[in-house]
Amino acid sequence: MKCKLTKACKHVQKLSDKIKDIPLLFLRLILAYGFFGPAMMKWSDIHAIGDWFSSMNYPFPYFSAYLAGVTEISGVFLLILGFGTRLISIPLMITMLVAIFTVHIDYGFEAANNGIEIPLYYLLMLFTLMVYGPGKISVDYLIQKIRNK
């Protein structure tokens, strides 16, 4: 029995090694999709976002609105391409932390109640990309491959 289990584990490990870059690609694409809507909302009326930030006592609310909008729209394109993935993950994580602690925390955990659930998931996915990188299906990997030749 132990022999069959060991063989099965080795088979699963080989398969996992072959497809390990696919989840990283999916994380990037899901995050890009998730940031697209909020980025477009900010850019459709950046002044209203600045007003909203001002009502929450953000420092430099209009600058913060532009900074969040630039960060999110940059994140969309960079995550799709897998270019500068580790670098863009940092300001996006900061954006999620700010969202958690200024907008969502008072509503608990559940997304249905506007809680921290979704920004927390985004934060964890971004942290994963910062630690593991974008994977082989990315511009970052292609650049690294060219540099190593």
Backbone bond lengths (Angstrom), bond angles and torsions (degrees), N, CA, C in turn:
res aa  C-N    CA-C-N  psi(-1)  N-CA   C-N-CA  omega(-1)  CA-C   N-CA-C  phi
1 M - - - 1.444 - - 1.522 111.10 -
2 K 1.335 116.04 -43.46 1.452 120.91 -178.77 1.529 110.87 -61.36
3 C 1.306 117.70 -38.09 1.465 122.19 179.97 1.527 110.62 -62.87
4 K 1.317 117.94 -44.04 1.459 121.48 179.51 1.520 110.81 -64.81
5 L 1.319 116.82 -38.75 1.450 120.83 179.27 1.531 110.74 -66.47
6 T 1.312 117.21 -40.96 1.462 121.90 178.13 1.521 110.49 -63.21
7 K 1.321 117.54 -42.67 1.468 121.46 178.61 1.527 110.54 -63.86
8 A 1.319 116.10 -42.40 1.471 120.14 178.88 1.527 110.20 -63.19
9 C 1.316 117.30 -42.34 1.470 121.04 178.91 1.524 110.86 -62.62
10 K 1.316 116.72 -41.43 1.473 120.34 178.87 1.526 110.73 -65.38
11 H 1.312 116.70 -39.24 1.465 121.09 178.47 1.531 110.75 -64.26
12 V 1.323 115.95 -44.78 1.464 120.51 178.30 1.520 110.03 -62.74
13 Q 1.339 117.53 -40.83 1.462 121.53 179.63 1.530 110.79 -62.93
14 K 1.323 118.25 -43.56 1.466 121.21 178.28 1.526 111.07 -62.01
15 L 1.311 116.14 -44.32 1.460 120.73 178.41 1.526 110.43 -63.02
16 S 1.314 116.89 -43.98 1.467 121.26 178.99 1.518 111.40 -60.63
17 D 1.316 117.27 -40.90 1.465 120.96 179.26 1.532 111.42 -62.61
18 K 1.331 116.37 -35.03 1.463 120.39 -178.90 1.526 112.74 -72.38
19 I 1.329 117.70 -30.58 1.466 120.07 -174.30 1.529 113.91 -111.00
20 K 1.336 117.76 11.23 1.468 119.81 -172.55 1.526 114.41 -65.26
21 D 1.313 118.54 -19.70 1.460 120.45 179.61 1.536 112.84 -84.33
22 I 1.307 117.40 -16.72 1.460 120.77 -179.05 1.537 111.71 -66.23
23 P 1.348 119.32 -45.45 1.472 117.45 177.27 1.530 113.13 -61.36
24 L 1.321 118.57 -34.14 1.463 121.11 177.61 1.528 110.31 -65.19
25 L 1.330 116.86 -40.12 1.461 120.67 175.53 1.530 109.97 -62.44
26 F 1.333 116.96 -45.93 1.464 120.60 -179.98 1.526 111.04 -61.94
27 L 1.327 117.97 -41.41 1.467 120.23 176.72 1.521 110.94 -58.47
28 R 1.326 116.43 -45.32 1.463 120.56 179.89 1.519 111.38 -61.65
29 L 1.320 117.00 -45.67 1.467 120.81 -176.68 1.526 112.03 -69.10
30 I 1.319 117.16 -40.18 1.469 120.64 178.39 1.522 109.99 -65.37
31 L 1.326 117.10 -42.78 1.462 120.08 178.02 1.529 111.03 -64.19
32 A 1.321 117.09 -42.53 1.469 120.28 178.90 1.521 110.05 -59.96
33 Y 1.313 116.20 -44.47 1.463 120.37 177.77 1.525 110.33 -62.40
34 G 1.327 116.76 -43.09 1.458 121.32 -178.85 1.521 113.53 -65.16
35 F 1.325 117.43 -33.31 1.464 120.79 179.42 1.527 112.51 -84.24
36 F 1.324 117.37 -17.18 1.465 120.30 -176.56 1.528 112.00 -62.36
37 G 1.315 117.29 -49.78 1.473 121.19 -178.48 1.526 112.64 -59.62
38 P 1.338 118.13 -53.07 1.470 118.67 177.85 1.532 113.35 -60.74
39 A 1.325 117.53 -36.00 1.474 120.26 178.40 1.525 110.13 -65.11
40 M 1.324 117.32 -44.38 1.467 120.58 179.38 1.527 111.19 -65.95
41 M 1.341 116.23 -37.21 1.454 119.86 177.81 1.533 109.96 -62.32
42 K 1.329 116.19 -44.24 1.466 119.22 179.27 1.524 110.84 -61.91
43 W 1.328 116.87 -45.75 1.467 119.73 -175.79 1.523 112.45 -74.42
44 S 1.332 117.80 -19.53 1.463 118.53 178.52 1.525 111.62 -71.88
45 D 1.338 116.84 -27.45 1.472 120.33 176.31 1.525 108.63 -156.13
46 I 1.315 115.01 72.90 1.465 121.28 -175.98 1.527 111.52 -61.37
47 H 1.342 116.99 -31.19 1.464 119.86 179.12 1.536 110.82 -65.54
48 A 1.320 117.27 -39.89 1.473 120.81 177.72 1.526 110.46 -64.51
49 I 1.320 116.65 -36.66 1.467 120.17 177.29 1.527 109.48 -65.39
50 G 1.327 116.92 -42.63 1.461 120.84 175.75 1.525 111.52 -59.53
51 D 1.334 116.64 -41.33 1.471 120.64 176.59 1.528 110.92 -62.13
52 W 1.322 116.25 -43.69 1.468 121.52 178.95 1.522 110.17 -62.24
53 F 1.357 116.91 -46.24 1.460 120.94 177.62 1.525 110.38 -60.06
54 S 1.333 116.78 -38.84 1.456 121.57 178.60 1.531 110.62 -62.86
55 S 1.326 116.66 -39.58 1.463 120.46 179.79 1.529 111.93 -66.39
56 M 1.334 116.80 -21.92 1.468 121.02 177.27 1.533 111.61 -97.19
57 N 1.322 115.66 9.46 1.463 122.23 177.99 1.528 113.82 62.89
58 Y 1.348 116.68 33.47 1.464 119.65 172.34 1.525 107.65 -65.32
59 P 1.315 117.23 142.90 1.466 117.83 171.82 1.532 108.84 -70.99
60 F 1.313 116.46 141.77 1.472 121.56 179.89 1.530 111.01 46.88
61 P 1.312 118.54 62.86 1.470 122.02 -170.01 1.528 114.54 -59.88
62 Y 1.321 118.85 -37.68 1.467 119.56 -178.10 1.524 110.35 -76.86
63 F 1.310 116.76 -38.16 1.466 120.21 173.54 1.526 109.59 -62.22
64 S 1.342 116.13 -43.58 1.467 120.79 178.71 1.524 111.67 -61.53
65 A 1.327 116.76 -37.57 1.467 120.90 178.56 1.529 110.00 -63.74
66 Y 1.328 116.33 -46.08 1.466 119.49 177.49 1.525 111.27 -64.20
67 L 1.326 116.15 -42.36 1.465 120.19 -179.79 1.527 110.89 -61.26
68 A 1.336 117.09 -44.92 1.465 120.45 178.53 1.529 110.62 -64.52
69 G 1.340 116.45 -42.23 1.467 120.12 179.76 1.522 112.32 -63.43
70 V 1.328 116.84 -44.50 1.475 121.09 178.50 1.516 110.24 -64.47
71 T 1.320 116.55 -43.04 1.467 120.45 -179.91 1.524 110.86 -61.33
72 E 1.321 116.66 -46.79 1.462 120.17 -176.89 1.525 112.22 -68.11
73 I 1.332 118.46 -43.87 1.467 119.27 -178.73 1.529 110.86 -70.41
74 S 1.338 116.59 -35.65 1.469 119.56 174.49 1.521 109.89 -63.28
75 G 1.336 115.33 -42.42 1.457 119.75 178.52 1.509 112.95 -58.85
76 V 1.315 116.50 -39.85 1.469 120.11 179.32 1.531 110.08 -56.70
77 F 1.325 116.67 -53.50 1.471 120.23 -176.22 1.524 112.08 -69.15
78 L 1.321 117.04 -43.31 1.462 120.02 -177.33 1.523 112.13 -68.57
79 L 1.322 117.53 -37.10 1.461 119.74 177.82 1.522 111.65 -68.68
80 I 1.322 117.11 -39.82 1.471 119.74 177.43 1.525 110.32 -58.91
81 L 1.318 116.10 -46.31 1.465 120.94 -178.38 1.525 113.16 -76.02
82 G 1.315 116.44 -24.11 1.459 118.86 -172.30 1.521 109.67 71.11
83 F 1.318 116.13 41.01 1.464 122.32 -177.57 1.532 108.77 -119.17
84 G 1.326 116.70 122.35 1.459 120.35 -176.90 1.525 111.74 65.37
85 T 1.304 115.58 31.81 1.462 121.68 -172.10 1.515 112.15 -60.28
86 R 1.314 116.78 -48.87 1.464 119.12 -179.26 1.523 110.83 -63.82
87 L 1.307 115.99 -39.36 1.464 120.36 -177.86 1.531 111.68 -68.02
88 I 1.323 118.74 -47.98 1.468 121.27 -178.29 1.528 111.16 -69.47
89 S 1.321 117.12 -23.58 1.464 119.63 178.33 1.526 111.93 -61.44
90 I 1.317 117.44 -32.17 1.470 120.34 -176.51 1.534 112.03 -66.34
91 P 1.351 119.88 -55.26 1.467 117.30 178.32 1.532 113.15 -65.55
92 L 1.323 117.76 -29.06 1.459 119.39 176.24 1.536 110.68 -68.02
93 M 1.333 117.02 -37.84 1.466 119.62 175.94 1.525 110.85 -65.01
94 I 1.322 116.89 -39.65 1.461 120.16 176.94 1.526 110.13 -62.09
95 T 1.334 116.37 -42.43 1.464 120.81 177.19 1.530 110.83 -58.87
96 M 1.333 116.77 -41.66 1.466 120.17 179.06 1.527 111.49 -67.44
97 L 1.323 117.21 -39.38 1.466 119.80 177.32 1.528 111.32 -62.81
98 V 1.327 115.96 -43.07 1.464 119.86 177.64 1.532 109.72 -61.73
99 A 1.329 116.68 -44.36 1.472 120.37 179.29 1.533 110.80 -61.51
100 I 1.312 116.21 -43.20 1.473 120.05 -179.68 1.523 110.28 -60.50
101 F 1.333 116.39 -49.54 1.463 119.88 -171.53 1.522 114.82 -84.08
102 T 1.330 118.04 -14.80 1.466 118.28 179.48 1.526 113.80 -110.50
103 V 1.313 117.90 -23.89 1.464 120.19 -175.54 1.527 112.12 -115.44
104 H 1.321 118.24 -46.77 1.461 121.77 -165.97 1.524 116.34 -96.92
105 I 1.308 118.57 -25.12 1.472 120.81 -168.74 1.529 113.24 -62.09
106 D 1.307 117.65 -32.89 1.467 120.56 -179.03 1.527 113.25 -70.97
107 Y 1.332 117.34 -11.15 1.459 121.49 -176.65 1.527 113.10 -102.38
108 G 1.311 117.18 8.16 1.460 120.70 178.67 1.514 112.32 83.23
109 F 1.322 115.31 -152.84 1.472 120.84 -174.15 1.523 113.50 -92.69
110 E 1.290 118.47 -44.81 1.467 122.25 -166.46 1.522 113.25 -67.02
111 A 1.326 114.45 134.80 1.466 121.20 178.48 1.529 111.29 -61.87
112 A 1.314 117.11 -34.06 1.470 120.96 -179.25 1.528 111.88 -61.57
113 N 1.321 116.60 -22.91 1.466 121.39 178.86 1.532 111.60 -104.36
114 N 1.342 116.96 16.09 1.469 122.93 -176.26 1.528 111.71 65.55
115 G 1.337 116.10 28.83 1.455 121.94 -179.97 1.524 112.74 -77.32
116 I 1.303 115.55 -168.01 1.474 122.00 -172.95 1.521 113.92 -81.67
117 E 1.303 118.07 -2.47 1.465 121.63 -171.07 1.525 113.35 -53.39
118 I 1.314 118.51 -57.08 1.470 121.03 -175.44 1.527 112.03 -66.15
119 P 1.348 119.81 -50.39 1.466 117.24 178.42 1.529 112.36 -62.75
120 L 1.330 118.06 -29.70 1.457 119.98 176.33 1.523 110.73 -67.42
121 Y 1.330 117.15 -42.74 1.469 120.45 176.71 1.530 110.39 -61.14
122 Y 1.325 116.57 -44.25 1.464 120.27 177.94 1.523 110.33 -60.19
123 L 1.326 116.31 -43.05 1.463 120.89 179.25 1.529 110.39 -59.71
124 L 1.314 117.46 -44.94 1.462 121.11 179.67 1.532 111.97 -66.80
125 M 1.326 116.93 -38.79 1.474 119.59 177.71 1.533 110.39 -67.10
126 L 1.313 117.32 -41.11 1.460 121.03 178.01 1.525 110.91 -64.71
127 F 1.328 116.15 -40.07 1.461 119.99 177.39 1.527 110.40 -61.95
128 T 1.321 116.86 -41.03 1.464 121.39 176.91 1.526 110.56 -59.66
129 L 1.339 117.31 -45.30 1.466 120.38 178.75 1.521 111.75 -66.14
130 M 1.311 117.63 -35.55 1.461 119.72 178.35 1.535 109.90 -65.60
131 V 1.319 117.08 -40.14 1.463 120.81 -177.93 1.533 111.60 -75.28
132 Y 1.327 117.90 -47.18 1.461 121.79 -172.98 1.533 113.73 -94.69
133 G 1.309 117.36 -15.76 1.454 120.61 -176.27 1.521 110.81 81.62
134 P 1.328 116.04 -177.36 1.458 120.47 -173.25 1.526 115.04 -82.89
135 G 1.313 117.93 -9.46 1.459 121.10 -176.68 1.522 112.07 87.29
136 K 1.322 115.38 -179.06 1.467 121.29 -175.55 1.525 113.57 -75.27
137 I 1.312 117.29 -17.76 1.464 120.60 -179.19 1.525 106.96 -93.48
138 S 1.344 115.77 69.04 1.458 120.43 -174.02 1.527 111.39 -161.39
139 V 1.312 114.98 158.27 1.464 121.08 174.48 1.527 109.39 -66.94
140 D 1.323 117.60 -38.59 1.470 120.90 177.92 1.522 110.95 -54.39
141 Y 1.328 117.07 -44.55 1.464 121.12 -179.75 1.531 110.89 -65.78
142 L 1.328 116.78 -41.91 1.463 119.64 178.88 1.533 111.57 -62.06
143 I 1.312 116.32 -41.83 1.476 120.51 178.85 1.525 109.54 -63.12
144 Q 1.317 116.44 -44.91 1.469 120.54 178.95 1.521 111.11 -61.71
145 K 1.313 116.33 -40.86 1.470 121.41 179.95 1.533 110.86 -63.53
146 I 1.344 116.55 -42.65 1.472 121.54 178.74 1.522 110.26 -65.30
147 R 1.321 117.16 -42.83 1.474 121.46 179.07 1.509 112.83 -62.16
148 N 1.320 117.18 -33.72 1.455 121.61 -177.49 1.527 113.72 -78.64
149 K 1.334 117.38 -8.13 1.476 120.11 179.87 1.490 111.55 -81.23
